Amino acid sequence: MNLEEFNVIVFVTGAIVGFAIALVLKSITSKSTEKDSSSSSNAITIKSLQQELDKKQVIIDNFFSDSNEHLLTAEKRLAELRKNLSSGASQLSHIDIPASINPQSTSAVEEDITEPPRDYALKSDTEQGMLSEDFGLKNKPESLEPTRAI
């Protein structure tokens, strides 16, 4: 074998091996960029979903605060109407209508009323109920066990 032929063979073999390595590296880098782009698209999707949820939460919060303001306004108008009705009734008729009804004071009075616990046990008048301290306690005869003989 001639030295020139050997150089040509080494050159061709090196070119083929280099081309194969270049293809392998290119496929590896393209796979990693696909993974990066998919993970970045997932991150973008998560961020957009979070932004959409935040926007919806703001809309819900605004709805409830606006509804509360409308209710307060309606309650004020109702109180004014009740006051006008009371003053008009006192001037034009003999019927006495209270100017305002205080639902908070009536609920406070209802909370103060307490009752002792009720005994719902089925019993006759002579028997003790379930809430009695002695309920279920009976004097048992001492000779419940049979005698044993060996």
C-alpha positions as CSV (number, residue, x, y, z in Angstrom):
1,M,0.0,0.0,0.0
2,N,1.2,3.3,-1.0
3,L,1.3,6.2,1.5
4,E,-0.8,8.3,-0.8
5,E,-3.5,5.7,-0.9
6,F,-3.4,5.4,2.9
7,N,-3.8,9.2,3.3
8,V,-6.9,9.1,1.0
9,I,-8.4,6.2,2.9
10,V,-7.9,8.0,6.3
11,F,-9.3,11.3,4.8
12,V,-12.5,9.6,3.4
13,T,-13.0,7.6,6.7
14,G,-12.5,10.8,8.7
15,A,-15.0,12.7,6.6
16,I,-17.6,9.9,6.9
17,V,-17.1,9.7,10.7
18,G,-17.3,13.5,11.0
19,F,-20.5,13.6,9.0
20,A,-22.0,10.9,11.2
21,I,-21.0,12.8,14.4
22,A,-22.4,16.0,13.0
23,L,-25.8,14.3,12.3
24,V,-25.9,12.8,15.8
25,L,-25.2,16.2,17.4
26,K,-27.8,17.9,15.3
27,S,-30.5,15.4,16.2
28,I,-29.6,15.7,20.0
29,T,-29.7,19.5,19.8
30,S,-33.0,19.5,17.9
31,K,-34.6,17.2,20.6
32,S,-33.4,19.4,23.4
33,T,-34.7,22.6,21.7
34,E,-38.1,20.8,21.2
35,K,-38.2,20.0,24.9
36,D,-37.2,23.5,25.8
37,S,-39.9,25.0,23.5
38,S,-42.6,22.6,24.9
39,S,-41.6,23.4,28.5
40,S,-41.6,27.1,27.7
41,S,-45.0,26.8,26.0
42,N,-46.2,25.0,29.1
43,A,-44.9,27.8,31.3
44,I,-46.6,30.4,29.1
45,T,-49.8,28.4,29.3
46,I,-49.6,28.2,33.1
47,K,-48.9,32.0,33.3
48,S,-51.8,32.8,30.9
49,L,-54.2,30.5,33.0
50,Q,-53.1,32.3,36.2
51,Q,-53.7,35.7,34.6
52,E,-57.1,34.6,33.5
53,L,-58.0,33.3,36.9
54,D,-56.8,36.6,38.5
55,K,-59.0,38.5,36.1
56,K,-62.0,36.3,36.9
57,Q,-61.3,36.7,40.6
58,V,-61.3,40.5,40.2
59,I,-64.6,40.4,38.3
60,I,-66.1,38.2,41.1
61,D,-64.8,40.5,43.8
62,N,-66.3,43.5,42.0
63,F,-69.6,41.8,41.6
64,F,-70.0,41.1,45.3
65,S,-68.8,44.5,46.4
66,D,-71.2,46.2,44.0
67,S,-74.0,43.9,45.1
68,N,-73.3,44.9,48.8
69,E,-73.4,48.6,47.9
70,H,-76.7,48.2,46.1
71,L,-78.2,46.3,49.1
72,L,-77.0,49.0,51.5
73,T,-78.5,51.7,49.3
74,A,-81.8,49.7,49.1
75,E,-81.8,49.3,52.9
76,K,-81.3,53.1,53.3
77,R,-84.1,53.9,50.9
78,L,-86.4,51.4,52.8
79,A,-85.5,53.1,56.1
80,E,-86.4,56.5,54.6
81,L,-89.7,55.1,53.2
82,R,-90.6,53.6,56.6
83,K,-89.8,56.9,58.3
84,N,-91.9,58.8,55.8
85,L,-94.8,56.3,56.2
86,S,-94.6,56.6,59.9
87,S,-94.7,60.4,59.9
88,G,-97.5,60.5,57.3
89,A,-99.5,58.0,59.3
90,S,-99.1,59.9,62.5
91,Q,-100.3,63.1,60.8
92,L,-103.2,61.7,58.7
93,S,-104.6,58.8,60.8
94,H,-104.9,57.3,64.2
95,I,-102.7,54.3,63.4
96,D,-99.3,54.2,65.1
97,I,-96.6,52.8,62.8
98,P,-93.1,52.5,64.3
99,A,-90.5,54.5,62.4
100,S,-87.9,51.8,62.4
101,I,-87.7,48.1,63.0
102,N,-84.5,46.9,64.6
103,P,-83.9,43.3,63.6
104,Q,-80.6,43.2,65.5
105,S,-82.2,44.0,68.9
106,T,-84.8,41.2,68.4
107,S,-82.1,38.7,67.6
108,A,-80.1,39.7,70.6
109,V,-83.2,39.1,72.9
110,E,-83.7,35.7,71.3
111,E,-80.1,34.7,71.9
112,D,-80.4,35.5,75.6
113,I,-83.2,33.1,76.2
114,T,-81.9,29.7,77.3
115,E,-83.7,26.5,78.1
116,P,-82.6,23.5,80.1
117,P,-82.0,20.5,77.9
118,R,-85.1,18.4,77.2
119,D,-85.4,14.8,78.1
120,Y,-86.7,12.9,75.1
121,A,-86.3,9.4,76.5
122,L,-89.3,7.2,76.3
123,K,-90.4,6.5,79.8
124,S,-93.4,6.4,82.1
125,D,-93.9,9.1,84.8
126,T,-92.2,7.0,87.5
127,E,-89.1,6.1,85.5
128,Q,-86.0,8.3,85.2
129,G,-85.1,9.9,81.9
130,M,-81.9,9.7,79.9
131,L,-80.7,13.0,81.3
132,S,-80.9,11.7,84.9
133,E,-77.6,11.0,86.6
134,D,-78.8,7.5,87.6
135,F,-80.0,6.5,84.1
136,G,-79.1,3.0,83.2
137,L,-77.7,2.1,86.6
138,K,-79.6,-0.7,88.1
139,N,-78.9,-2.8,91.2
140,K,-77.9,-6.2,89.8
141,P,-78.3,-9.3,91.8
142,E,-74.9,-10.7,93.0
143,S,-75.6,-14.3,91.9
144,L,-75.8,-13.9,88.2
145,E,-73.0,-16.4,87.5
146,P,-73.9,-20.1,87.6
147,T,-72.3,-22.2,90.2
148,R,-69.5,-24.3,88.8
149,A,-68.7,-27.8,90.1
150,I,-65.5,-29.7,89.5
